[in-house]
Amino acid sequence: MENEDKFSRLTEEGTENDYLRKGKELRKKDLINLLNYINFQDGSILINFKHVKYDQIISRKANPLPCLGDKLECVWAEADKPQQELASYKFKDVLVPSGQKLLLVKSDDIRITEKEISLILPEICYEVDFRKLRRHSCKGITAQLIQNSVLFNGDLIDFNTVSFRIEITAVPPQTFQWVDSESPVNLIFSNEHETLYSGECRIIKQNFGQKKREYVIEPLSHQIRRFKQKEFRSTRQELVPSPNIIFRHPFTQKTNDLKVFDLSGSGFSVEEDAYNAILFPGLIIPELEICFATSFNIKCKAQVVYKKIMCEEKGNDWAKCGLALLDMDMEDHGRLSALLHQAKNRSSYICNIIDLDDLWNFFFKSGFIYPKKYAFLEANKDKIKETYKKLYTQNAKIARHFIYQDKGRILGHMAMVRFYENSWLIHHHAADRLVSRRAGVAVLDQVGRFINDSHRLGSIQMNFVFCYFRPENKFPNRVFGGVTGNTKDPKGCSLDTLAYFHYQKIFNKELKLSEPWRLMKTQPEDLLELKNFYEHWSGGLMLNALELEQSSENLDELSKEYQKLGLKRERQLVSLKKDGRLKAVVMINISDIGLNLADLTSTIQVMVVDSDDFTKEIFHLMVSELSTKFEQDEIPVLVYPVEYAENHSIPYEKRYNLWVLNMQYTDHYFRHLKGFIKGTH
């Protein structure tokens, strides 16, 4: 069965001119070995007949029996038994599949019966090429033809990379008169699990059946746009050795092995023989493996987005097909990203195994952990060490770290953690500037490449990236603040300022709110009110990134990923109300101490909606009551907007800017980053 589709329906209709040219000669003994292999595989060969008066050629399949000498005997394939239709035809030749070639076999000594055909093999046969692209038979693919709101159902019979042959059924009151062959149609191919192709096409040929009708249909576009077009695309790299892709074609169910031409974290291109091509724009491959020699394989879902025929002087034309990654397991994508980053810069690492003592030494030496920060960390240093052991030594789906390392020495570091369902926090940017001025920029560039390659993959769940930085810190202000200024669209990139301080837990049962003030579970209408306030006050992306929209889902699935690592991730939303009127929405994030070394992931975040009567005293009573939900005695508190804290004389230690990037606006980020990196060299 392996070779059956090598030539199926190749010359069902045609002329002598279908044979473009003869190739190299093959001796009879080699032909016999090939025929026995086809028998071993339960395969078929093709018997061609030519009309005695006209140039029409028809072809029938036959199954070869074991061949021991000059005589070849075959039995007709069950569906291809010749009947009266062969009375007006004479034997022409035999086509035998040989890998990606076909062998042309002529014979003058033929015997044909109802059940079998036998012939004397010649001393020499030839490889032949054909003018037409090879058509591939299909299995189990349903076809839907849609035109002007009318849908016809049928099946995909066969295809090549420029046209499809389908058979559809007209179910009364449907009639084929409803199909305008001069107007475009929409075509959808599916298996029992999913849609594999859809596109606008035109009808180029049809027969005239009454209940069932065959159409040959050609796509109108030979290139698709899977995603929003980007100015800054993922970097394609040619690796040595180059990997292969192995996949079962969803239409033919045949296993295919193609060489990868170039590769990035968001897609790749492959080479295939132009005549035997099986890929075409729009085709979805539900599962394929990218195989890196014998090192490792990674699985993904991909879609063909373009096809180009590459012509060579010797006539060995080949096709270059580009595929976009639709999805990939996060662990596999991490390994792919690590390989590509290493290929570009041997000092750039993603999620590599590192000695944690070296990492802590780097944090202190680079000044990332400065004395005041360490004063807050010291009391919980054992717990923090344990948290980092889990994040940096296990295969964490919730985290990525980026290292710039030379001769075993860490020179730069940056990390990301998926802290909300569809939002990733960028943090822990540190560099040893005394040794390398490039390290800080290098890891920033790595993070940029990673988010550019990753955000379209469903498994990554990255609709937004965000970070906190202090306005007085020049480097992040130039990078992230600069992106915001250049974007000029708060729904693309935004900055919001929050006040930050530590609250010392006080064990006093009397420090509680009393009527008419109440803390209660946040309701959808509270989030709607918060949204109305925020849109009026800022209009940015904070609520989107922190998933505080009315339609936001809970964090149950994300919490499970944290639990798999032995980590904690909880969120509670409560509302402060006076006489039933919303004053503030409070988000309580509870995570392991030190998950973020600036204490920004285990916090009480207060978003004030109405400051009337919301005094400093009421504020502290609220925080005191909520602080009992935390294990530690010092709880970080974030207050938004910062003007509330200032107007009500609430002392705070510092300001933090919350920067959010909508991943639909990545070009703005990379345009600014490109200029920034250029300016640092």
N, C-alpha and C positions, 0 to 999 in steps of 0.2 A: 504493500500500500504506500510505502514511502515515496515511490517514484511516479505514482499514478497521475498526479497533477502536473508533472513536468511537461506534458504535452496535451493534456485533456482539452478537447474542443479546439485545438490549434488550427486545424485545417478543415473544419466542418464545411466551410464554403471557401472556395479559392481557385487559384489557377496555378499553372506551372511556375509562374513568377513569384509564388510565395517563397520558393527557395532562393534566397538571395545569392548565396555562393557556397561552394564546397570548401571544406576545411581540410585538415590533415587526414591521411589514410589510416585505416585500422585493419589489422590482419584478422583472418577468419577465427583463429584460435582465441584471440582477445574478445571477439564478438561472442563466441560461444561461452566464454567465462562470464561475460556480462549478462547474457541471456539466462544462464543458470542462477546467477545472483538475483535477477528479477523474479525467477521462479521461487527462489528461497524466501524472498520478501513478499510473496503472493501479489506481485505487481503485474502490470499490463504493458503491452506494446500497442502501437497504432497501425492498423492496416488501411492504406489509402486506395480509393477507387476513383477512376476518372470516367466521366460520361463518354459514350462512344461517339456522340455527335458534337457535344459542346465541351467547354473547358471546365465545367463544374466538377469539383472534387468533393467526395464525401469520405468520412473516416469512421472506422469501427474499431473498438477495443477487442483485444484478444489476450488470453493468458498463456504464456509459453510453458510447454512441458519441459522436463529435463532434456537437455540436448547433449548427445554423446558423440556426434559426428557431423556429417555434412547436412543432414536433414533436420529441419526445425518443424516441430508439430505444435500447434496451438489450438486451444478450444476457445470458442467465442465467449466473451463476457456475457453474462446472463441478459443484461439490458441491451446488448449490441448484436443479438443474433440477426444475421442478414436475411431478409425476406425477399419478396418479389421486387423490392426497390432496386436490388442489385442486377436485375435482368438487363438493364440498359447501361451497365457499367462494366469496365474491365479493370483487372488488377493493375495498380500503378507502382506502389513501393511500400516499404515498411519503415516506420520511424521507431527507433529504440532509444529510450532515455538513458543518458550517461552523465550523471552528475548534473551540471548546469548546461550540458550540451545535448544535442540529439544526433543519432547516427542514422544515415540514410542507407537502406539496404535494398538493392535491386535483385530480381530473380526472374528467370524465364521458365522455370519448372515449378508450376503452382497446381495445387489440387484443393478445391473448395467444396465443402459439403455443408449441410444444414447445421452441423455441430462443430466442425473444426476446419482449419486451414493448415496445409503443410506446404513447405517450399524448400528448395535446395539453396543452401547458403553460398554466396559468392566468395571468392578468395579475398576480395577487398571491399570494404565499405568506407563511407566518408562521414566526417562530422559536417553538419550543415548549420547555417544561420538562417533566420527567417526575418522577413521584412516587418512582420507584425510583432507587437509586444505579446508576450505569453499571457494567456488568460488562466486564471486560477479558479478551480471549482470551490464552492462554498458549502458549509454544513451548518444547518440550524440557525441561519440568520434571517430574521423577519425584516421585511421592507414595508415602509409606509410612504406612499406617494401623496403629497398634499398640494392642491392647487385651488385657489379661490374658495377656501373654507371647506372643500370636499376632500375626504380622506379615503384612499384605497389601500387595502392590505394585501400583502403578498410575500414573496420570498426573493432573496438574492440568489441568483443561479451561479454566476461567476463574475469575475472582474479582472481588469488590469489596472494600471495606475492612472489611466486617463479616462476610463469609462466603466460603467456597471451594467450588467444585464439582469433585469428583474422580471419576475412573472407576477402579475397582480390579478386579483379577482374582482369582478363587478358584481356586487350584491344588490339585487333590486331594492329600491328603484334606481340604483346607480346604473349608469350606462357609460361606455367608453367615449360616447359623444361629449361627455362632460369634460374630457381631457383635451385641452387646446395644445396641440403639439408645437405650436409656434410661440408659446409663452413659457416662461420659467416655471419650474416645479420645485417643491421642497422635498427632499428625500431624507428619510431617517432609517438607519439600520440598527437593529438591536439583537441581543441574544436574550436568554430568559432572565438575565440578571440586570443588564444595564444597556444604555444607549452607547453605541460604538462609533457612530458617525451621523452627522446631520449637515446638510448644506443645500444651497440653491444650485439647481442643475438645469440642463436643457435636454430635450428629447432629440436624439439624432437618428433613431431608427425604431421601427415597431413592426410587428406582424398584425394581423387583423382578426384575431380570435374574438368570439362573441362573449363568452363567459370568462375566459382567461386570456390574457394578452401579454406578450413579451415586449419589453421596451429596452433599448440600449440608451443609456443616459450618461451625459458628460457633465462633470462639475464646471460651474462657471468661473470659479476662482481656484487658482493653483497655489495660493498662499493664504493662510488665515492669521488673524490676530487673536491669540488666545487670551492675552491680558492687555491692559492699558499700555500703550506704547510709552517707552521710557527713553530719555536722552542718555542716561547712564545705565548701561546694561551690564549684566554680569560678565566678568572677564573669562573668555574662552581660552583654554590652554591645551596644547598638544603634548601629551605625556609620552614618555618612553620608559617601558613599553606601553603601547596604547592598549586600553582595555577593549573587550568585546561586549556586545549585548546578546543575550540569549533569551528568547521569548517564544511562546506559542501564539501564532497569528490568530487573532480572534475570529477571522472569517474562515480560514482553511483548517485550523487546528493543527497545523504543521509546525514543528520546532525549527526555529531559524537562528543563525549565528552570524552576526554582522560586526565588522570592525568599526570602532569608534574613531572618528576623525579628530574632533576636539571636544572639550568637556568643560562645563562650569558647574557651579552649585545650583543653577536653575534650569539647566538643559544641556543638550549635547547634539552633535551631528554624527551621522554614520554614512558609510559607503556601501552601495549595493550595485550589483550588475544591472545595467539599464534594461536589458531585455527581460531578465527574470525578476524585475522589481516587484515588491509587494507592499511598499509603503506609499501613502499618498496623503496630502494635506487634509486634516480634519479627523483622521483615523485615531481612535483612542485605543491604546494597548493597556488593558487592565493590570497586567503584571509582567514585568521584565526584570532580568538580572543584569547588572553591570559587573562584569567579571574582570578582576585585575590579576591576570596570570593565575598563579595558584595561591596568591596572598589572601584575598577575601572577595566575597561577592556581596552586593547590596541590591535590594529589591526596590522597585518603584512603580508608580503608575505614570504613564506618559502619553503625550499626544503629538502627532506629526503636525508641524506648523508650516513647513515649506519643503519644496523639492526642486533641485536644480540638476539639469543634465550637464555633465562635464565631458566635453569632447576632447579626445586625444588624437594625435596625428595618425597613429596606426589603426584607428577605428575602434579601439577598445573603450567605447563610451561607458561611463559609469554615472550613477546618480548619487548626489549628496542630499541627504534628508536631515532636516533639523527637527528635533523633538524637544518639547517643553516638559519639564517635570510638573505633574499635577499633584502628586503626593509621594511621600517617602517616610518611612519610619524615622523618628527623630534621632535615634541612635545611629542608624545608617547614614543619615544626612550629616551627623557630626563627624563620622569617620571620613566621609567624602570631603567635607569642608577642610578637615585637618590635612588631608592629602594635598588638596589644591593650594592651601595656604603655604604648605611646605615647599611645593613645587615652584611657587612664585618667589618666596623668600625663605631661605633655609633657617633663619632665626625666628620665624613666626610659627607659633604653636597654638593649637586649639585643644583644650581639655586634655593636655598631655599629663602624664604621671609626673608629679613633682614631689620633692621632699618638703613636707610642711614646715619643718624647721627653717629651711632656706626661704620659704615664702614669708614666714613671720619675721625673719631677719631682714628681708627686703622691705617689708612694710615699715619697720622701725627705721631702718637706715635711710630710706627714701624720704622720711618725714611724713609719710601718709598717716601713721599713728604718731601723733604729736602728744606732748605731755598732758594737755588738758583732755584730749580724747581718751588717752589711756587711763586717766583717773576714773572715767565712767566705765571702762572695760575691765579694769583690774579685778573688781569684786567677783566677776563672773568669767574669769579667764579660762577656767577648766571647761565650763559649758561651751564657751566660744570655740575652744580648740576642738571639742567633740563635733560641733556643728560643721566646722570646716573640714574635718576628716571625712564626714559623710558627703559633703559637697564636692570635694576635690579628689576623692579616691574611689567613689562609686560612680556607676554610669547613670548620672542624674539627668532625667528628662526635663527637669525644671530649671537647669542652670547650664551656663557656658562660661568658661574662663579663657582668656586670651593672654598668652605669654610671649614677650620678646626676650629671647635668651641667647647668649653667646658664650660658647665654651663652658657650658654648664651653669653660667651665672645669670640669674634673673635680672633683667634691666628695665623691663616694663610690664605692666599688668593692667588688665581691665576685665570686668566680669558683667554678666547679665543673669538675671533670675526672673522666671515667669511668676510674677506676684499676683496678677489678676488673670481671669480666665483667658483673655485675649490681649493682655498687655505685659510687656517685658520691661523690667527696671534695669537701666544701665548704671553701674556703680563701681566703686573701688578702682578708680583710675589713678595709677601711681607710676612714677618713673624715677630712675636713678640718673638725675641730670648731670651729676659730676662725671659719670662714665660715658653716657651716651645721650646726646640731645635728640636723637632720632627715635628713641624707644617709646616715648610718650605718644608721638605722632603715629608710630608704626602700629601700636595696639589700637589706637583710635581708628586707623585705616582698616584694621582687621575687623573690628566691630561693624564698620560700615559695609564691608564686603559681605559679612555674615548676614546682616539684616537685608541687604539687597538680594542675596541669593535665597533667603529663607521665607520671607514674609508671605509669599504666595502659596506655600505648602500648608495644607489643612492641618497636618500633624503638629506643626510648629505653633499654630494659633497666635499669630502676631499681627494684630490689627493696628496696634499702637506701641511705640517705645517711649519711655519717659525716664527722666532723671531729676534729681534734686541737686542744686549747687548754690553756693553762697554768692550773692551778687558781686562781692568784692574780690572773688577769685578770678583773676584775669583770664587764665587759660579756658575754663569752661564757659566763661562769659563771652569770650571771643568766638568760640566754636558754636555753642548752643544758642547763645543770645544772638549771634550773627545770623544763624539760620532763620530764626524767628523774624528778624528785621528784613531779611531778603525775601522771605515767603510772602509777607504782606497779606496773609489770609489766616485769621485765627482758627479757621476750621482745617487748616493744613498744618499749622505749627503754632503753638501758643506758649506764653509764659504767664504764670500766676505766682504772686508772692504770698508766703505764709509766715506767720510768727512761730517761733520754736522755743520751747523751754522744757525743763524737767520738773515734774511735780513729785514732791516728796509725800509718799503715802502716810496718812495720819489715821491711826486706829481709834476713831471716836464715833460711836454709833449715833450720836446726836447730830453729826454733820450730815444731814440729809435734807433734801428738798421737802417743802411742805406746800399744801394747797395755797394758791391755785396753780402752783408749778408742779409739773409731772413729767417723768421720763417714761416713755412707752415705746413699744416696737414700732419701727418706721413702717408706714403704710404707703401704698402706691401714690396716693394723693400728696403725701409729704414730699416724695421725690419729684413729683410734677411741680410743686411749689418751689423746691430747691432749684430745679431746672429754670423756671421762669426768672428767679432771682439771679442765677448765674449768667443767663443769657443777657440780662439787662446790665449786670455789673462787668462782665468780662467777654462773654461770647466765644470763649476758647474751647479747649478740649479736655479740661480737667475731669469733668464728670464722665466723659466717654472713657478715658484711660482708667479711672478708678472704678468704672462700672457702677455708676450711681444714677444711671438713667432709669426711667420708669419701667422700661422693658428688660432691664438687665437680669440675667440669670444668677443663681447662687454659685458658690465656689465649691460645691461638693466634689466634682470630678478633680479639680485642682488639689483640694485637700487630700484626696486619696493618693495622688502622686507624691505629695510631701510625706504622707504616712509610710509609703513604700521605702522611703529613705530613713525612716525613723525620726522625721521632722514634724513640726507642728505648723499648721496654717489654718487659722480661724478668722472669721469676720462676723461682726454683729453690727446692725444698724439700729440706732435708737433715736427718738425724736424728743426734743425738749419743747413742751407746750405750756402756755399759760392760758387758762380758761378755754382750753381746746384750740388755741391759736398757735400755729407753728412758730417757734423762735429759732431753732437750730436743728440741724441733722448731724448726728455724731457717728462717725465710723470708727469702730474699735477693731484694730488689727492686732491679732495675737499670733506671734511667731517666735521661733527660737531666738534667744538673745544672741546678738552678734551676726544674725543672718545678713544684716546690713550694719557695718561698723560705725555708721553715723547715727545709728538708732532711729532709723526711719521706717522700719518694717514691723515694729511692735509698738504701736502708738495709739493715742486717742486723738483723732482728727475732728475738730469742731468746725462746722461750716454754718456760720451765722446767717440766717435769712432775715430776721427782724430784730434789730438791736433795741427797740423801744422797751423800756423797763427791764432790759436784760443787763442787770448791774454786775459789777465785778464780784460782789458777794454771791450772787446767784450762780455766776460762772464757776466759782471755786467750789461751791456746794455740789454742783453737777459733776465736776471733775473728781471730787473726793468720792462721791458715790460710785462713779464708774471705775475708779482706780482699784476697787476690790476685785475686779475681774482679772487682775494681773498678779503674777507670782512675785515679781520684783518690787522693791520698795520705791525705786525711782522710775517714773513712767514718763516717756517723751510725749509731749503734747504739741500738736500743730493747730494753728488757728487761722481760719480764712473768713473774711479778708483781713489782712494785717491791720487795716485801719480800725477794725473793731478793738483789737488789743490796745492800740495807741490811744484811741478816743476814750477808753474805759480804764486807762492807767494799769493795764495788766502787764507786769514786767515780763520781758522775754529775753532770752540769751542771744539769739541771732535770727536773721531772716534767711529763709530758703526760697529760691525760685524753683517752681515746679515746671519743668519743660516737657512738652508732649509733642510728638511727631506722628501725624496721621500717615500710615504707610502707603497711602495713595499719592503722597507728595514727596516721594523719596528723591526726585530730581532736584528739588530745592535744596535738600540736605547735601547731596553730593556735589552740586554746583558750588555751594559755599565751601564745602570741605576741600574740594580740589584747589580752590584759590587759597585756602588757609594753608594747606600742606605745601603748596608751591612757595608761599611766602615765608615758610619756616626754613627752607633750604638755602 
